[in-house]
Amino acid sequence: MPTALDVTALAFYGVLCSLLAAFAPQTPRIWVRALVGGMVGIVAAVLLPILRGAIGV
C-alpha cells in the first residue's frame, strides 16, 4: 500500500505529465517536446518538496 508521500508524488507528477501531454502535439519538432518535457521535470522536482512542506505531507 502506498504511503501518503507516494500518493502525493504520483498525483503531482500525474497532473504535470497530463498537462504536458495535452500541449505536446501542438509543438512541431521532437527536440522542442523533449526540451519542454525536461524543463517541466526539473521544475516539478524542485517544486514538489516545497509543496509537500507547505501542505505538511
Buried (B, 14 or more C-beta within 10 A) or exposed (E): EEEEEEEBBEEBBEEBBEEBEEEBEEEEEEEEBEEBBEEBBEEBEEEBEEEBEEEEE
